[in-house]
Amino acid sequence: MHASKRLSYIGVSPTMKVSAKAKKMKSEGIEVIDLSVGEPDFPTPGNIKEAAKHAIDDNRTKYTINVGLPELREAIANKLKRDNNLDYSISEIVVSSGAKQSLFNTILSMIYVGDELIIPAPYWVSYPHMVSIAQGETVTINTEEENGFRVTPEQLESAVSPFTKGILICNPSNPTGSAYSKKELEELIEVLDGKEIYIIADEIYEKLVYDDYKFVSIASFSEKIKRKTVVINGVSKAYSMTGWRIGFAAGPEEIIGGINKIQSHSTSNASSISQYAAIEAFNGPQEDVEKMRVEFQKRRNFIYDALTSIPNITCYKPNGAFYLFPNISSYLGKSYGKYKINNSVDLAMYLLESAEVAAVPGSAFGSEGFIRVSFATSLQNLELAFKRIQEALMQLS
Ligand SMILES: Cc1ncc(COP(=O)(O)O)c(C=O)c1O
């Protein structure tokens, strides 16, 4: 018997080895400090939990319409107006089971055999695999640490081909925390002017930005840009609701219609209870988001200063998300005892086994010579993790 040939298009994550080992160590009682996490470590705010409890008690526990409750899409439309100065009607919005499903359905609605989607690297692990499942081609732009991991207009120009169907911009970025200024986005838009190229704007980290950085949605530049952009966002990161599984896409009719179609034959509506909770997240008080952001900024400052004090480590100082992406390339080729560090997977494995700190190898994000360190954990854990990482790196020669 053979499974589907489609499976051969989908790669197995190179991080599996590291995460499987981390899990095993934890199950053996070893206190691994986990800096590989992709979710806020704060509880979901109380008012949101209350809204979900009311939904259960009021028996609002049945199917909703496929695209999501009108009240939720209204709340999302208001959010897009309030935060991003974007005017969407509720018919231009689809709610899915997490932003990941929104992205997946968007890519399936946009990309088919022969189509190319431009994806800047380092990229979020799942993007290229989604393109492969859609039977399209990923065209990677390798961004540079020196440019703050941002695509330059020249790089974009040379990546565009007659087969380009779209570009995916994750802003702020997972894994680098890099975020584009208004001017940088304008320069990229200029390259796309007059071309029939969609923009997928993954803005899930929009609310987690630092210092004086001001987030601007790429869709908000003009009506023309808005018509070719699909905005992806959700409640997972801003409201610490990763387990509730609510994301959304807002965009042009043909793509939103496609998402609706695909979703109607796969998962149908997102959880009704989570949808009611998400209404409260968007419409209710926003103070908890700010509290979380301030805490993340403190942690970022600490771990950035700490890691860049280690000899030969350079790091882009992130203005968004909750990750650092330090350059560890000067430690490649070194060894300690049985450990020989040839690549970022080896380094992540070494840090896990000898320092009991879990991080994600850069190769998972398409960039060798880096690791991703999440600061979605307490300052106390970050302090301890730093000491352990420093000691382990100093042992390498
Ligand atoms: C860049 C990016 N986009 C989308 C998602 C998916 O978010 P959700 O939990 O809403 O599916 C994540 C989650 O890690 C992410 O990092």
Ligand as a Chemical Component Dictionary entry (heavy atoms), coordinates in Angstrom:
data_LIG
# 
_chem_comp.id                   LIG 
_chem_comp.type                 NON-POLYMER 
_chem_comp.pdbx_formal_charge   0 
_chem_comp.three_letter_code    LIG 
# 
loop_
_chem_comp_atom.comp_id 
_chem_comp_atom.atom_id 
_chem_comp_atom.alt_atom_id 
_chem_comp_atom.type_symbol 
_chem_comp_atom.charge 
_chem_comp_atom.model_Cartn_x 
_chem_comp_atom.model_Cartn_y 
_chem_comp_atom.model_Cartn_z 
_chem_comp_atom.pdbx_ordinal 
LIG C1 C1 C 0 3.978  34.188 11.407 1  
LIG C2 C2 C 0 2.820  33.405 11.907 2  
LIG N1 N1 N 0 1.703  33.385 11.188 3  
LIG C3 C3 C 0 0.639  32.671 11.584 4  
LIG C4 C4 C 0 0.662  31.934 12.752 5  
LIG C5 C5 C 0 -0.544 31.096 13.092 6  
LIG O1 O1 O 0 -1.305 31.610 14.115 7  
LIG P1 P1 P 0 -2.598 30.832 14.646 8  
LIG O2 O2 O 0 -2.240 30.313 15.997 9  
LIG O3 O3 O 0 -3.661 31.886 14.715 10 
LIG O4 O4 O 0 -2.937 29.759 13.703 11 
LIG C6 C6 C 0 1.823  31.913 13.524 12 
LIG C7 C7 C 0 1.889  31.091 14.750 13 
LIG O5 O5 O 0 2.936  30.736 15.245 14 
LIG C8 C8 C 0 2.923  32.688 13.100 15 
LIG O6 O6 O 0 4.044  32.721 13.818 16 
# 
loop_
_chem_comp_bond.comp_id 
_chem_comp_bond.atom_id_1 
_chem_comp_bond.atom_id_2 
_chem_comp_bond.value_order 
_chem_comp_bond.pdbx_ordinal 
LIG C1 C2 SING 1  
LIG C2 N1 SING 2  
LIG C2 C8 DOUB 3  
LIG N1 C3 DOUB 4  
LIG C3 C4 SING 5  
LIG C4 C5 SING 6  
LIG C4 C6 DOUB 7  
LIG C5 O1 SING 8  
LIG O1 P1 SING 9  
LIG P1 O2 DOUB 10 
LIG P1 O3 SING 11 
LIG P1 O4 SING 12 
LIG C6 C7 SING 13 
LIG C6 C8 SING 14 
LIG C7 O5 DOUB 15 
LIG C8 O6 SING 16 
# 
